[in-house]
């Protein structure tokens, strides 16, 4: 057993170097379709070459992750689908699995959702938010169970990566994780994908199979009430239309989630329902064009662990107004306008402000500068440095 650079080498037989073996948990990453899934895929595109990585998770996710890192093996685990099955597998089966696979370190990119209680190897996890602890999508019974179990599971991790200072403080305050055990590594934004696009004089943005009439205001988030706060945005949009008589439409891009029916009902009773467009699930690959075509983005979410959508809008050169809540001010800093997410009147005030061309241009320039501060290359470099140290 020797060290090769800063990487532990297990053995050198016949002159062949065998690097330490690292397991990467792909459970709870939604097949790359969620924020956590994007995070994992961006890291996998940047795997360092001085260690051996192996993935494990649902069989149906196999090709999503091996396509991102073709040289890595994928081990299918847990025959039954669903969060409960995944949780039980991590608690009961993971320890022997990790031991048999001879992992020296395991990385859990969704540690706020799925982690084991015990690991036979070094365990490092990323916490993207503490929404599960707050019970934003839980029944009272399941919330009590989570608050009893989650803190102990998180404290058993050898190292925790928090995606923001906000999440770090929640880990300290809510679950008593030692500050010295937490490293803040922000997510990145891909400026090769999200960037300003030239605007022509056409009044319609065509993104198959959709057609979006300009001008439009955008909010891209799953329909999750009350956390994503669509209802107050719909009310604010009505106030905005009453005050300005402007032709703007409101595009709500995101699939159904908890209490989506409440959001849809509020759209149906709005005086301006004909100007509100619900896309349903919107393909991630088409989001950059949708952002770039918007006049401005409003992000009213009550709770975010990081606020990637805000930075994607900024990287697209679009001015942003967002909630003065959770991690959003940390992500947007000086490059956005802010409002109280519980106050539709104040939200409408900021929407009116963003129709001022001079202010909108100033914010778009500040947003571009702010987005450049968040790099997936830097995120991956710091993450794998921690995993391999």
N, C-alpha and C positions, 0 to 999 in steps of 0.2 A: 504494500500500500504506500503510495507516494503522492506528492503534490506536483501537478503539472500547471505552472502558472499559479492561479488562485483556485484551481479546480482539483478536487480530490480524484485521483485515479485509483481504481480498485486493484488492478493488477496489470502488469506488462508481460505478457506471455508471447514468446517468439517474436518480440519486437513490436507486437500489436498493442496499441493503447486502448484500453477499455475505460471509457469515461463513466463517471457516476450516472446512475439511472434516476431520472426524475419523472414522477407520475403527474399528469395534469387531468384534473377532474372536469369533464364536460357536462355533467349533470347541471340542471337548472340554468342553462345558458340559452334555452329556447331555440336551439338549432341555428344560432346566429341571427335570429330575428328580433331580439330585444336589445336594450342598451348593454346588458351584460354580455350578450352574444357578440355584439359588435366589438366590445372590449376584448374578448377572448380571441376573436378572429384577427384583430389588429396586432395582438401580441404574437400570435402564431406565425404571422407573416414575417416576424422579426426574430425568430428563434436563433439564439447563438449556436455556433457550431462546436463549441467546446464542451458539450455535455450531450447525453443521450436522453431524448424525451419520448414518453409514451403516453397516449391518451386513454382514458377509460370513461364509459358512459353508456347512454342508450344506443342500441344497435342502429336505430333509424337516423341517428346523427352522424354515423361513421364518416360518410363521404363529404359532409360539410367541412369537417375539420381536417381530414386527410388531404382534401383538395388544397387547403391553405398551407399544409406542411406535408407534402407527399412522402418525405423520407421517414416519417414517424409511424410507428405501429399504433393501431387502435384496438383496444380490448373491450368487447361488448360485455356489459354486466347488468344485472337486475332484469329478470324476465318480465316482470310486471310493470306497467306504466303508472304514472301518477306521482304526485308529491309525497303521499304517504309511503308508497313502496320505496321511493328514493330515500326518504328519511330513515326508514327501517334498515335499508341496505347499508347506509353509512354507519348507522349505530351498531349493527350486528355483524355484517359481513366484511365491511371495509378493512378492519384490522388484519384479518387472516389473508385477505386478498393482497394488501400492500406488502405483507411479509413474504408471501409466496412469489410476488413479482420482483422482490429484491430492490424496492425503491429506497433510495437514500433520503429523498425529500419528496413530499407531495405538495402540489400547489392547488388551492381551491379558489378559483376566480369568482365564485359566487358564495363566499363564506357566510353571508347574511341569510342564505337560504338553505344550503346543504353543507354540513361539516360533520365529521365523526366526533365522538366523545373521547376516543383514544386513538392514537396513531403510533404504530411501531417505528415510524421514521419521523424526521423533522416535518412539521406541518406548518405551512404558510398560507394565509388566506387573504383575499381582498374583500372588504366590506364596502358596498356601494351606497347603502343607506340603512336606516334602522326602521323602515316603514313597517316591517313585520312586528317589531316590538310595540309600535304605537297602535297597531291593530287597524290600519287603514282599510284592510280588506278581510278582516277576520270576524268570526262570531265571538261572543263573550267567552264561550268555553275554550275555543282554540286559542284565543288571546291569552287566557290564564295559563294554558300549557306552555305556550311559547315564552312567556315571561318567566316561567319557572325553569325552562330548559336552556333557552338560547344564551343567557349570560354565562352559564357554566361551560357550554360548548365553546364560546368565543375565548374564554379565559384559558382554555386548554390548548389553544393554538400557540405555537412557538413564536411566531411573528404575525402581525396584522398590518396589511396595507389599507389605509383609508384614502378614499379618492378626493377628500377635501378636509380642510381644517374643521368644518362643521361636523362631518361624520366622526372625526377624531374626538371632538369634544363630547359628542353623544356617547361614544364608546366609553369614555372616562366617566361621564356623569351617570349613565344608565346602567352599565354592566360592570363598572369598576375594573376595567382593563387598565393595567399600568401604562402610564404615558410613555415610558421607556420602551414598551413593547410595540408601539405603534409608529409606523412610518407613513407620512403623507406623500402619495405619488398621484398627482392629478391625471385624469384621462387626457387624451389628445383629441384634436380635430384634424381630419384629413383635408388639407387645403389643396390637394390635387383633385379632390372630388367636389368639395364645397368651395366655390370661388365665384366672384362676380361674373355674370354673363352679360353680353351686350344686349341692350333692349332695342327692339325695332318698334315701328309704329303700329304693329298689329294689336288689335284689341283683345285677342284671344291667345291663351297659352295652351298649346296642344301637347298633352302628355298622355299617350295611349293607356287606357281607353277613355281618358277624361278630356274635357275641354273646359278651361277655366277662363271666364271673362274678366278682363281687367277693368278697373283696379280692384285688387283684393287684399284683404288682411288675412294673415295665416296664423293658425295655431296647430302644430303637429304633435298630437299626443293621443294615446288610447282614451276611449270614452270611459273614464273611471271616476264616478261621482262618490264623494265630494272632493277627493284629493286633487284631481286635475282641474277642478274649478270651472268647468265649461259653463255651468248655469250662470254664474256671475258675469262671465264674458259675454254670454248671449244677452243678458240684461244691459251690460255696458254698450254693446253694439247697438241696441235699440236706442239708447240715450244719444250715442254718437250720431246715429242717422237722424234723429229728431232735431238735434242742434245744427247739423251741418247741411243736411239735404244732399250730401255727396253721394255719388253712385257706387261707392265701395260695397263689395260683397265680403262675407266672412266665410273662409274655408276652414273647416274642421277636419283635419286629416288624421285618421286613426281608427283602428278596429274597436269593436265592442269589448267592454270589460265590465267590471262590477257596476251595477246600477246604470247601465247605458240607456235603459228605457227612460230614466228620469231626464237625462240630457235630451233625448229625442222628443220627449213630451214638451220640454221648454222651447225647443225649436218650433214645434208644431203650433204653439200658442203665441209665438212672437208675432208682432205686427209686421215684422220684416222677414218672415220665414222664407219668402221667395228669394231673398238675398243671402240665405245661409245654405251652404253646401256641405253635406256630410259625405265624405268619400268612402267610408268604411276602411278596411285594411288598405294601407297605401304602401306600395313596394318601396323598400329602402333605396333601391337603385335609382328611383325617379325623384326622390326627395330633393336632391340638389337643384334640379330644374324648377321644382315647385317653390322652394325658398327664393331662388333668384328672381322669379317672376312676381313676387309679392311686393306691394308698396311698403308694408312694414309687418313685423311679427309682434304679436302680443303673447306673452307667456305668463298666464295667471296662476300657475300651479301653487297649491298650498304647501307642498312638500317635495323637495328634490334633494338627493344626496350629492349631486354634482351640478347638473344643468347643461348637459351636452347639447340639447336642442337650441339653447340660447347661443352657444358658441358656433354651432353649424349655421345659424342665421347670420351671425356676424361675419363669419368667414365668407358667406355668400354676398356680402356687401349690402345687407338689408338692415335698416335701423330697427331697434328692439325696444319695447317697453315690457318690463317684467315685474313680478311680484316682489315686494320687499319681505321675503320669507325664506327660511331655511338656508340652503347653500347658494341661492341665486345671486345675491349681491356679491358673494365671494367670486363667483364665476364671471359675472358681467362687469364688476368693478365700476369704473367711471364711464363706461361705454354704453350705458342704457339709461332710459328713464324708468322711474320706479313708482309703484302704487301699492296701496293696501289691498291685498287680494280679497278682503271681505267687503270692499266698498266699490260697487259698480260705478258710482258717480266719479270717484277719483280715477278709476280705470278709464272711463270715457274721456276725462280731462286729458290724460296722456295720449289717448288715441287722436284727439283733436290736435294736440301739440305736434304729433308726428306728421300731420298734413302740411306743416310749414316746411317748405322745400329746403330752406337754408339750414334749419335745425336738423332735418332728416339727413342731409348730406354730411353735416358735421358728425352726427352719430354714426353714420355708416363708415366714415373714415376711422373714427375711434374704435369701432367694432372690428374692423379689419386688423388694426394694430393689436387689439386685445386677443383676437383669435390666434394670431401668430405666436403668442406666448404659450400655447398648448400644443405640444407635438407628440404624436404617437411614437416617433423614434425615441424621444427622450423618456417617455413613459415606459417603453419596452426596455430601454437601456437600464433604467433605475430598478425596474421590477426584476429583471433577470440577474442584475448585480446582487440584489438582496437574496434571491433564491439560491444563487451559487456561492455566496460568500462563506 
